[in-house]
Amino acid sequence: MRGAKSAKWVAAAAVIALGATACGGGSGSGDDNANREIDPNGIVTYANGEPQNPLQPANTMEAYGSITIEAVFAGLVDYNDKGEVTMTNAKSVTPDKDNKVWTVKLKPGWKFHNGETVTAKSFVDAWNWAANVKNNQVNSSWFSDIEGYADVHPEKGKAKKDTMSGLKVVDDNTFTITLNTGIPYFHYKLAYPVFSPLPSGFFKDPKGYGEKPVGNGAYKFKSWDHKKSIQLTRNDDYKGPDKAKNGGLNLKAYTSDTAAYNDLVSNNVDSMPIVPNSELANYKQDLGDRAIVQDYSAINTINPAFYTKQWKNIDVKVLQGLSMAIDRDTINKTVFYNTRESATGWVAKGVLGYQKDACGEYCKYNPSKAKELIKEGGGVPGNKISIQYNADQPHKDWVVAVCNSIKKAVGVACEGDAKTDFQADTQIRDAKKVKSIYRSGWVLDYPFNGNFLRDLYGTGVAGNKADFSDKKFDALVKKADAAATVDESAKLYQEAEKSLQNSFPGIPLWYNRTVSGHSTNVKNMTFGQDGDPNFNDVEVYKK
């Protein structure tokens, strides 16, 4: 099962254990389909949305674009349903004794979709381009571990060099990565698609390739009709372990989760990210054995925009109090019909280093203590907050419920700040124009707790959209990255997570669960640990 997916803000608020399986007949192999033939060239239709940016691996940090990037590109490594790193385009990825110099050997024979050979240079050139400040890629900070990153991406001004000194091509199938300091889990990070290779033509026309990407993955790009659909076809020359069992994908752009759900029920779309909250009471009745319920590694929070006048230099007691004013359990029961689990920390379940109760008492509902803390912290500036969210997915109900809980518990006025769709929502976050607080959903990029900590709350990292910065937390992250082993690093990251009680970069809400379904047109529709469909395994019935 393909596990690795792009680092992304998830559009829908949708882990509890690795290797979870579909419930309620999710495989679609009921008696009605027993005698139906499979069409190996059948197309799988999925309810998606319009990507925020051009389809470049280093410029995608949201779910709609990631779906395409992950299908079109294949990276060096992946991970299995046990959270273990597996080789994809790489034959091996090995560190030296200090975890500082990593040697990558590629599997020979891999080709891009245009027939060009994938070489060590394909990776090195792609990474150098993505890291360079002049190319303005949203995920450029993912290369900051590599020696020489500061030369191509200085904090201020133009790049001093075009290449990072830490990347060296040895031969066509070998290259080395020298890090600034040793990082024992660096090979985990390579599962993130920002580390994909790019063909030579890309560098002559990045804009054109962003509209028509050429990758090395299981699916080839066919067309992009903006705000309508993205069409992909099976790559018959794919060298990876998870070749597609269907003819391709039709990623349809929806602006309404209700419309997508109605199409799912009527078999006009084969699956969707998550069932709308309004349908949770009856989706099993609507879909029968087509309903899918699976755990996955993601968490939802609401994050203050620390660059605003309201939250700049705020006393942490105010944030602790707001957290204690949210009755997570009741909202899960009344809004989500118990399809979520109240979060007790900042790291999603199912990843190495997850720990229970990292948030301590501050993630437990306690109105009297909440009032006390907010008062001691000087109160919420203006005594009013708003929570920004995207209206094209099922967020309104829980945002209203969270606001009502806060108003009832501590008397702070609260309202939702709806944006038309996920693209508009993320653009406002990127532009640092959030008015107060924003909804955040983060799904794993690799199954390690540091991904939910350093990659979200480290000073200046790509996922830190709120300008949160805490010197103590950064120091603990640095200590964790310097550990000798992956397990030691995970334990030190647990210390870093507990320290967030004293800074509160975001207010944890729920651990997510995929609640979806499939049409009668397909079988073997399951979702991975990242909450995305395992498209390669889906088979389509003949019409």
MIZABA-950736 format. One record per residue (C-alpha): x, y, z. Coordinates in nm, 2 decimals. Layout:
REC, east, north, up
REC, X, Y, Z;
...
//
This chain:
REC, east, north, up
REC, 0.00, 0.00, 0.00;
REC, 0.14, 0.34, -0.09;
REC, 0.18, 0.54, 0.22;
REC, 0.38, 0.86, 0.16;
REC, 0.18, 1.17, 0.06;
REC, 0.26, 1.53, 0.03;
REC, 0.30, 1.76, 0.32;
REC, -0.03, 1.94, 0.31;
REC, -0.30, 2.14, 0.48;
REC, -0.60, 1.91, 0.46;
REC, -0.91, 2.07, 0.31;
REC, -1.15, 1.85, 0.51;
REC, -1.15, 1.79, 0.89;
REC, -1.16, 1.42, 0.87;
REC, -0.51, 0.82, 1.37;
REC, -0.58, 0.58, 1.58;
REC, -0.37, 0.28, 1.46;
REC, -0.15, 0.19, 1.17;
REC, -0.28, -0.05, 0.92;
REC, -0.64, 0.01, 0.98;
REC, -0.88, -0.15, 0.73;
REC, -1.20, -0.03, 0.57;
REC, -1.52, -0.10, 0.76;
REC, -1.87, -0.16, 0.65;
REC, -1.79, -0.34, 0.33;
REC, -1.55, -0.08, 0.20;
REC, -1.40, -0.32, -0.06;
REC, -1.71, -0.31, -0.26;
REC, -1.71, -0.69, -0.33;
REC, -2.07, -0.76, -0.24;
REC, -2.30, -1.02, -0.41;
REC, -2.42, -0.76, -0.67;
REC, -2.07, -0.74, -0.80;
REC, -1.97, -1.10, -0.78;
REC, -2.01, -1.17, -1.15;
REC, -1.90, -0.84, -1.29;
REC, -1.59, -0.82, -1.51;
REC, -1.30, -0.57, -1.44;
REC, -1.21, -0.31, -1.70;
REC, -0.83, -0.27, -1.67;
REC, -0.85, 0.06, -1.85;
REC, -1.15, 0.20, -1.65;
REC, -1.11, 0.55, -1.51;
REC, -1.15, 0.62, -1.13;
REC, -1.34, 0.94, -1.06;
REC, -1.26, 1.13, -0.74;
REC, -1.42, 1.44, -0.58;
REC, -1.13, 1.68, -0.55;
REC, -1.09, 2.06, -0.58;
REC, -0.88, 2.32, -0.76;
REC, -0.51, 2.31, -0.66;
REC, -0.38, 2.63, -0.51;
REC, -0.06, 2.65, -0.72;
REC, 0.10, 2.52, -1.04;
REC, 0.16, 2.14, -1.02;
REC, 0.52, 2.15, -0.90;
REC, 0.64, 1.92, -0.62;
REC, 0.80, 2.20, -0.43;
REC, 0.51, 2.44, -0.47;
REC, 0.23, 2.22, -0.33;
REC, 0.13, 2.22, 0.04;
REC, -0.25, 2.15, 0.02;
REC, -0.46, 1.84, -0.04;
REC, -0.60, 1.92, -0.38;
REC, -0.27, 1.97, -0.55;
REC, -0.10, 1.69, -0.36;
REC, -0.34, 1.43, -0.49;
REC, -0.20, 1.50, -0.84;
REC, 0.16, 1.54, -0.74;
REC, 0.17, 1.20, -0.56;
REC, 0.01, 1.02, -0.86;
REC, 0.24, 1.18, -1.12;
REC, 0.57, 1.17, -0.93;
REC, 0.76, 0.90, -0.74;
REC, 1.03, 0.98, -0.48;
REC, 1.33, 0.80, -0.35;
REC, 1.14, 0.62, -0.06;
REC, 0.80, 0.55, 0.08;
REC, 0.67, 0.39, 0.39;
REC, 0.45, 0.09, 0.46;
REC, 0.15, 0.05, 0.68;
REC, 0.38, -0.03, 0.97;
REC, 0.55, 0.31, 0.94;
REC, 0.87, 0.15, 0.80;
REC, 1.07, 0.32, 0.53;
REC, 1.07, 0.13, 0.20;
REC, 1.26, 0.20, -0.13;
REC, 1.09, 0.33, -0.44;
REC, 1.31, 0.50, -0.69;
REC, 1.61, 0.45, -0.46;
REC, 1.79, 0.12, -0.43;
REC, 1.94, 0.23, -0.10;
REC, 1.97, 0.54, 0.13;
REC, 2.24, 0.50, 0.38;
REC, 2.40, 0.74, 0.64;
REC, 2.75, 0.76, 0.77;
REC, 2.82, 0.69, 1.14;
REC, 2.73, 1.05, 1.23;
REC, 2.40, 1.06, 1.02;
REC, 2.54, 1.36, 0.84;
REC, 2.64, 1.23, 0.50;
REC, 2.38, 1.02, 0.32;
REC, 2.45, 0.82, 0.01;
REC, 2.17, 0.75, -0.23;
REC, 2.19, 0.48, -0.49;
REC, 1.91, 0.47, -0.75;
REC, 1.74, 0.17, -0.92;
REC, 1.86, 0.19, -1.28;
REC, 1.61, 0.19, -1.57;
REC, 1.36, 0.44, -1.44;
REC, 1.22, 0.69, -1.69;
REC, 1.02, 1.01, -1.69;
REC, 0.69, 1.00, -1.88;
REC, 0.87, 1.17, -2.18;
REC, 1.12, 0.89, -2.20;
REC, 1.41, 1.07, -2.04;
REC, 1.62, 0.86, -1.80;
REC, 1.59, 0.94, -1.43;
REC, 1.94, 1.00, -1.30;
REC, 2.11, 1.13, -0.99;
REC, 2.13, 1.47, -1.16;
REC, 1.75, 1.47, -1.20;
REC, 1.72, 1.47, -0.82;
REC, 2.01, 1.71, -0.75;
REC, 1.90, 1.97, -1.01;
REC, 1.54, 1.95, -0.89;
REC, 1.64, 2.01, -0.52;
REC, 1.87, 2.30, -0.60;
REC, 1.60, 2.47, -0.81;
REC, 1.34, 2.42, -0.54;
REC, 1.56, 2.55, -0.27;
REC, 1.67, 2.87, -0.46;
REC, 1.50, 3.18, -0.32;
REC, 1.45, 3.33, -0.66;
REC, 1.21, 3.04, -0.75;
REC, 0.97, 3.12, -0.46;
REC, 0.86, 2.77, -0.39;
REC, 0.64, 2.73, -0.08;
REC, 0.82, 2.42, 0.04;
REC, 1.18, 2.55, -0.01;
REC, 1.25, 2.53, 0.37;
REC, 1.24, 2.15, 0.35;
REC, 1.59, 2.16, 0.20;
REC, 1.73, 2.37, 0.49;
REC, 1.89, 2.07, 0.65;
REC, 2.13, 2.04, 0.35;
REC, 2.47, 2.21, 0.37;
REC, 2.48, 2.52, 0.16;
REC, 2.10, 2.60, 0.18;
REC, 2.18, 2.94, 0.32;
REC, 2.38, 3.03, 0.01;
REC, 2.08, 2.96, -0.22;
REC, 1.82, 3.08, 0.02;
REC, 1.95, 3.35, 0.24;
REC, 1.71, 3.51, 0.50;
REC, 1.74, 3.84, 0.31;
REC, 1.85, 3.93, -0.04;
REC, 1.94, 3.73, -0.35;
REC, 2.10, 3.39, -0.36;
REC, 2.48, 3.38, -0.34;
REC, 2.50, 3.06, -0.53;
REC, 2.27, 2.85, -0.75;
REC, 2.36, 2.51, -0.60;
REC, 2.39, 2.37, -0.25;
REC, 2.74, 2.25, -0.15;
REC, 2.58, 1.95, 0.03;
REC, 2.46, 1.78, -0.30;
REC, 2.71, 1.59, -0.51;
REC, 2.65, 1.37, -0.81;
REC, 2.88, 1.07, -0.80;
REC, 2.76, 0.89, -1.11;
REC, 2.44, 0.85, -1.30;
REC, 2.28, 0.64, -1.03;
REC, 2.46, 0.77, -0.71;
REC, 2.46, 1.10, -0.53;
REC, 2.54, 1.22, -0.17;
REC, 2.36, 1.45, 0.06;
REC, 2.57, 1.63, 0.33;
REC, 2.36, 1.78, 0.61;
REC, 2.45, 2.08, 0.83;
REC, 2.43, 1.84, 1.13;
REC, 2.34, 1.48, 1.17;
REC, 1.97, 1.39, 1.16;
REC, 1.90, 1.02, 1.23;
REC, 1.55, 1.03, 1.07;
REC, 1.64, 1.22, 0.75;
REC, 1.55, 0.92, 0.53;
REC, 1.19, 0.94, 0.67;
REC, 1.17, 1.30, 0.53;
REC, 1.26, 1.18, 0.18;
REC, 0.92, 1.03, 0.15;
REC, 0.78, 1.38, 0.11;
REC, 0.72, 1.46, -0.27;
REC, 0.92, 1.79, -0.25;
REC, 1.22, 1.55, -0.29;
REC, 1.09, 1.43, -0.63;
REC, 1.31, 1.44, -0.94;
REC, 1.24, 1.67, -1.24;
REC, 1.32, 1.62, -1.61;
REC, 1.57, 1.85, -1.78;
REC, 1.30, 2.04, -1.98;
REC, 1.14, 2.16, -1.66;
REC, 1.42, 2.41, -1.59;
REC, 1.37, 2.58, -1.93;
REC, 1.00, 2.62, -1.88;
REC, 0.89, 2.58, -1.51;
REC, 0.56, 2.76, -1.58;
REC, 0.47, 2.53, -1.86;
REC, 0.56, 2.22, -1.67;
REC, 0.35, 2.35, -1.38;
REC, 0.05, 2.34, -1.61;
REC, 0.15, 2.00, -1.77;
REC, 0.38, 1.82, -1.52;
REC, 0.61, 1.54, -1.65;
REC, 0.69, 1.30, -1.37;
REC, 0.81, 0.94, -1.31;
REC, 0.51, 0.81, -1.12;
REC, 0.24, 0.55, -1.16;
REC, 0.02, 0.80, -1.36;
REC, 0.09, 1.03, -1.65;
REC, -0.06, 1.38, -1.68;
REC, -0.32, 1.42, -1.95;
REC, -0.50, 1.75, -1.90;
REC, -0.61, 2.02, -1.66;
REC, -0.93, 2.20, -1.72;
REC, -0.91, 2.46, -1.44;
REC, -1.17, 2.45, -1.17;
REC, -1.33, 2.15, -1.35;
REC, -1.10, 1.85, -1.36;
REC, -0.75, 1.70, -1.39;
REC, -0.72, 1.39, -1.60;
REC, -0.44, 1.13, -1.55;
REC, -0.37, 0.81, -1.74;
REC, -0.19, 0.49, -1.62;
REC, 0.19, 0.48, -1.68;
REC, 0.25, 0.13, -1.82;
REC, 0.63, 0.18, -1.80;
REC, 0.62, 0.26, -1.43;
REC, 0.90, 0.08, -1.24;
REC, 0.76, 0.11, -0.89;
REC, 0.61, -0.16, -0.67;
REC, 0.25, -0.03, -0.69;
REC, 0.15, -0.02, -1.05;
REC, -0.20, 0.11, -1.12;
REC, -0.48, -0.15, -1.16;
REC, -0.70, 0.10, -1.35;
REC, -0.66, 0.31, -1.66;
REC, -0.64, 0.65, -1.49;
REC, -0.79, 0.91, -1.27;
REC, -1.05, 1.19, -1.32;
REC, -1.00, 1.44, -1.04;
REC, -1.31, 1.64, -1.04;
REC, -1.31, 1.99, -0.88;
REC, -1.61, 2.04, -0.65;
REC, -1.69, 2.36, -0.45;
REC, -1.96, 2.19, -0.25;
REC, -1.91, 1.88, -0.03;
REC, -2.29, 1.82, -0.04;
REC, -2.28, 1.81, -0.42;
REC, -2.00, 1.57, -0.41;
REC, -2.18, 1.35, -0.16;
REC, -2.50, 1.34, -0.37;
REC, -2.29, 1.23, -0.67;
REC, -2.13, 0.96, -0.46;
REC, -2.47, 0.82, -0.35;
REC, -2.59, 0.83, -0.71;
REC, -2.27, 0.67, -0.85;
REC, -2.16, 0.98, -1.05;
REC, -1.83, 0.99, -0.86;
REC, -1.64, 0.70, -0.73;
REC, -1.52, 0.84, -0.39;
REC, -1.47, 1.16, -0.20;
REC, -1.24, 1.28, 0.08;
REC, -1.50, 1.28, 0.36;
REC, -1.87, 1.27, 0.41;
REC, -2.03, 1.61, 0.50;
REC, -2.12, 1.65, 0.87;
REC, -2.48, 1.70, 0.77;
REC, -2.49, 1.34, 0.64;
REC, -2.31, 1.16, 0.92;
REC, -2.63, 1.05, 1.08;
REC, -2.75, 0.87, 0.77;
REC, -2.45, 0.80, 0.54;
REC, -2.43, 0.43, 0.64;
REC, -2.80, 0.40, 0.54;
REC, -2.74, 0.59, 0.21;
REC, -2.43, 0.39, 0.12;
REC, -2.48, 0.05, 0.28;
REC, -2.17, -0.17, 0.22;
REC, -2.02, 0.11, 0.02;
REC, -1.95, 0.31, 0.34;
REC, -1.58, 0.34, 0.44;
REC, -1.45, 0.42, 0.79;
REC, -1.07, 0.42, 0.84;
REC, -0.83, 0.58, 1.09;
REC, -0.55, 0.80, 0.96;
REC, -0.27, 1.02, 1.10;
REC, -0.39, 1.37, 1.10;
REC, -0.49, 1.63, 1.36;
REC, -0.71, 1.94, 1.36;
REC, -0.62, 2.26, 1.55;
REC, -0.72, 2.62, 1.56;
REC, -0.42, 2.85, 1.54;
REC, -0.38, 3.21, 1.64;
REC, -0.22, 3.44, 1.38;
REC, 0.07, 3.56, 1.60;
REC, 0.16, 3.84, 1.35;
REC, -0.17, 4.02, 1.43;
REC, -0.21, 4.29, 1.69;
REC, -0.45, 4.07, 1.88;
REC, -0.21, 3.78, 1.94;
REC, 0.13, 3.94, 1.92;
REC, 0.30, 3.90, 2.26;
REC, -0.01, 3.75, 2.41;
REC, 0.01, 3.59, 2.76;
REC, 0.00, 3.21, 2.71;
REC, -0.26, 3.18, 2.98;
REC, -0.51, 3.34, 2.75;
REC, -0.46, 3.06, 2.49;
REC, -0.46, 2.79, 2.76;
REC, -0.79, 2.93, 2.89;
REC, -0.95, 2.93, 2.54;
REC, -0.84, 2.57, 2.50;
REC, -1.00, 2.47, 2.82;
REC, -1.32, 2.65, 2.72;
REC, -1.38, 2.40, 2.43;
REC, -1.59, 2.10, 2.51;
REC, -1.43, 1.87, 2.26;
REC, -1.61, 1.55, 2.37;
REC, -1.96, 1.70, 2.34;
REC, -1.89, 1.85, 2.00;
REC, -1.75, 1.52, 1.88;
REC, -2.08, 1.35, 1.99;
REC, -2.32, 1.61, 1.86;
REC, -2.16, 1.74, 1.54;
REC, -1.94, 1.44, 1.43;
REC, -2.15, 1.16, 1.57;
REC, -1.84, 1.02, 1.75;
REC, -1.64, 0.99, 1.43;
REC, -1.35, 1.19, 1.58;
REC, -1.14, 1.16, 1.89;
REC, -1.06, 1.45, 2.12;
REC, -0.69, 1.55, 2.08;
REC, -0.47, 1.55, 2.39;
REC, -0.16, 1.69, 2.22;
REC, -0.01, 1.83, 1.90;
REC, 0.10, 1.50, 1.73;
REC, -0.14, 1.28, 1.54;
REC, -0.18, 0.92, 1.65;
REC, -0.02, 0.63, 1.46;
REC, 0.33, 0.79, 1.42;
REC, 0.65, 0.71, 1.59;
REC, 0.68, 0.92, 1.91;
REC, 0.31, 0.99, 1.96;
REC, 0.23, 1.04, 2.33;
REC, -0.09, 1.07, 2.51;
REC, -0.18, 1.38, 2.72;
REC, 0.11, 1.60, 2.59;
REC, -0.13, 1.90, 2.63;
REC, -0.20, 1.81, 2.99;
REC, -0.49, 1.97, 3.16;
REC, -0.51, 2.24, 2.90;
REC, -0.69, 2.01, 2.65;
REC, -0.96, 1.92, 2.91;
REC, -1.29, 2.11, 2.93;
REC, -1.29, 2.32, 3.25;
REC, -1.49, 2.64, 3.23;
REC, -1.40, 2.77, 3.57;
REC, -1.03, 2.72, 3.52;
REC, -1.06, 2.87, 3.17;
REC, -1.21, 3.19, 3.31;
REC, -0.94, 3.21, 3.57;
REC, -0.66, 3.17, 3.32;
REC, -0.79, 3.42, 3.07;
REC, -0.84, 3.68, 3.35;
REC, -0.49, 3.62, 3.48;
REC, -0.35, 3.66, 3.13;
REC, -0.51, 4.00, 3.08;
REC, -0.81, 3.88, 2.88;
REC, -0.87, 3.82, 2.51;
REC, -0.78, 4.15, 2.33;
REC, -1.12, 4.30, 2.22;
REC, -1.29, 4.01, 2.40;
REC, -1.38, 3.87, 2.05;
REC, -1.22, 3.61, 1.82;
REC, -1.30, 3.48, 1.47;
REC, -1.21, 3.14, 1.32;
REC, -1.13, 3.14, 0.95;
REC, -1.23, 2.82, 0.76;
REC, -1.30, 2.71, 0.40;
REC, -1.67, 2.68, 0.32;
REC, -1.63, 2.41, 0.05;
REC, -1.58, 2.14, 0.31;
REC, -1.78, 2.05, 0.63;
REC, -1.64, 2.30, 0.88;
REC, -1.92, 2.54, 0.95;
REC, -2.10, 2.32, 1.20;
REC, -1.80, 2.25, 1.42;
REC, -1.68, 2.61, 1.40;
REC, -2.02, 2.73, 1.53;
REC, -2.01, 2.46, 1.80;
REC, -1.66, 2.57, 1.91;
REC, -1.76, 2.93, 1.92;
REC, -2.07, 2.86, 2.12;
REC, -1.87, 2.65, 2.37;
REC, -1.62, 2.94, 2.41;
REC, -1.89, 3.20, 2.45;
REC, -2.08, 2.99, 2.71;
REC, -1.77, 2.90, 2.91;
REC, -1.58, 3.23, 2.93;
REC, -1.80, 3.50, 2.77;
REC, -1.57, 3.57, 2.48;
REC, -1.75, 3.66, 2.16;
REC, -1.67, 3.42, 1.87;
REC, -1.78, 3.38, 1.51;
REC, -1.68, 3.19, 1.20;
REC, -1.49, 3.37, 0.92;
REC, -1.59, 3.17, 0.61;
REC, -1.38, 3.18, 0.29;
REC, -1.53, 3.06, -0.04;
REC, -1.30, 2.76, -0.09;
REC, -0.98, 2.60, 0.02;
REC, -0.77, 2.79, -0.24;
REC, -0.89, 3.12, -0.10;
REC, -0.84, 3.01, 0.26;
REC, -0.48, 2.90, 0.20;
REC, -0.40, 3.21, 0.00;
REC, -0.50, 3.43, 0.29;
REC, -0.28, 3.23, 0.52;
REC, 0.01, 3.26, 0.29;
REC, -0.04, 3.63, 0.26;
REC, -0.05, 3.66, 0.64;
REC, -0.39, 3.83, 0.63;
REC, -0.58, 3.61, 0.88;
REC, -0.78, 3.84, 1.11;
REC, -0.76, 3.63, 1.43;
REC, -0.75, 3.25, 1.43;
REC, -0.75, 3.00, 1.14;
REC, -0.86, 2.64, 1.11;
REC, -0.57, 2.41, 1.06;
REC, -0.57, 2.04, 0.96;
REC, -0.23, 1.87, 0.92;
REC, -0.17, 1.51, 0.79;
REC, 0.16, 1.33, 0.82;
REC, 0.43, 1.36, 0.55;
REC, 0.62, 1.08, 0.72;
REC, 0.54, 0.87, 1.03;
REC, 0.75, 1.05, 1.28;
REC, 0.64, 1.29, 1.56;
REC, 0.89, 1.56, 1.45;
REC, 0.68, 1.61, 1.13;
REC, 0.40, 1.75, 1.35;
REC, 0.64, 1.96, 1.56;
REC, 0.94, 2.10, 1.38;
REC, 0.77, 2.11, 1.04;
REC, 0.47, 2.31, 1.18;
REC, 0.60, 2.51, 1.48;
REC, 0.98, 2.56, 1.41;
REC, 1.07, 2.92, 1.35;
REC, 1.05, 3.01, 0.98;
REC, 0.95, 2.67, 0.85;
REC, 0.71, 2.64, 0.55;
REC, 0.43, 2.49, 0.75;
REC, 0.44, 2.77, 1.02;
REC, 0.19, 3.01, 0.87;
REC, 0.12, 3.20, 1.19;
REC, 0.47, 3.33, 1.26;
REC, 0.49, 3.13, 1.59;
REC, 0.84, 3.14, 1.74;
REC, 0.97, 3.00, 2.06;
REC, 1.34, 2.98, 2.14;
REC, 1.30, 2.70, 2.40;
REC, 1.11, 2.49, 2.15;
REC, 1.36, 2.55, 1.87;
REC, 1.64, 2.45, 2.11;
REC, 1.47, 2.12, 2.20;
REC, 1.41, 2.05, 1.83;
REC, 1.78, 2.11, 1.76;
REC, 1.86, 1.86, 2.04;
REC, 1.62, 1.60, 1.90;
REC, 1.77, 1.63, 1.55;
REC, 2.12, 1.57, 1.70;
REC, 2.03, 1.24, 1.86;
REC, 2.22, 0.93, 1.76;
REC, 1.92, 0.72, 1.66;
REC, 1.56, 0.76, 1.54;
REC, 1.41, 0.63, 1.86;
REC, 1.62, 0.87, 2.07;
REC, 1.52, 1.15, 1.85;
REC, 1.15, 1.06, 1.89;
REC, 1.18, 1.07, 2.27;
REC, 1.35, 1.41, 2.26;
REC, 1.07, 1.54, 2.03;
REC, 0.83, 1.42, 2.30;
REC, 1.00, 1.67, 2.54;
REC, 0.96, 1.94, 2.27;
REC, 0.59, 1.86, 2.24;
REC, 0.53, 1.89, 2.61;
REC, 0.70, 2.23, 2.61;
REC, 0.43, 2.36, 2.39;
REC, 0.20, 2.37, 2.69;
REC, 0.39, 2.69, 2.78;
REC, 0.36, 2.86, 2.44;
REC, 0.05, 2.71, 2.27;
REC, 0.12, 2.76, 1.90;
REC, -0.22, 2.61, 1.82;
REC, -0.52, 2.47, 2.02;
REC, -0.56, 2.09, 1.96;
REC, -0.91, 1.98, 1.87;
REC, -0.95, 1.63, 1.73;
REC, -0.77, 1.34, 1.58;
REC, -0.92, 1.27, 1.24;
REC, -1.08, 0.97, 1.08;
REC, -1.17, 0.91, 0.71;
REC, -1.54, 0.87, 0.68;
REC, -1.62, 0.82, 0.31;
REC, -1.75, 0.57, 0.06;
REC, -1.73, 0.44, -0.29;
REC, -1.95, 0.39, -0.59;
REC, -2.08, 0.06, -0.72;
REC, -1.84, 0.12, -1.02;
REC, -1.53, 0.02, -0.83;
REC, -1.37, -0.22, -0.59;
REC, -1.08, -0.22, -0.35;
REC, -1.12, 0.15, -0.26;
REC, -0.92, 0.21, 0.06;
REC, -0.74, 0.51, 0.21;
REC, -0.39, 0.53, 0.33;
REC, -0.24, 0.64, 0.66;
REC, -0.23, 0.99, 0.52;
REC, -0.61, 0.99, 0.45;
REC, -0.57, 0.98, 0.07;
REC, -0.71, 0.70, -0.15;
REC, -0.48, 0.42, -0.25;
REC, -0.57, 0.49, -0.62;
REC, -0.32, 0.23, -0.76;
REC, -0.52, -0.06, -0.60;
REC, -0.86, 0.05, -0.72;
REC, -1.02, -0.16, -0.99;
REC, -1.31, -0.05, -1.21;
REC, -1.60, -0.27, -1.32;
REC, -1.69, -0.28, -1.69;
REC, -2.00, -0.08, -1.76;
//
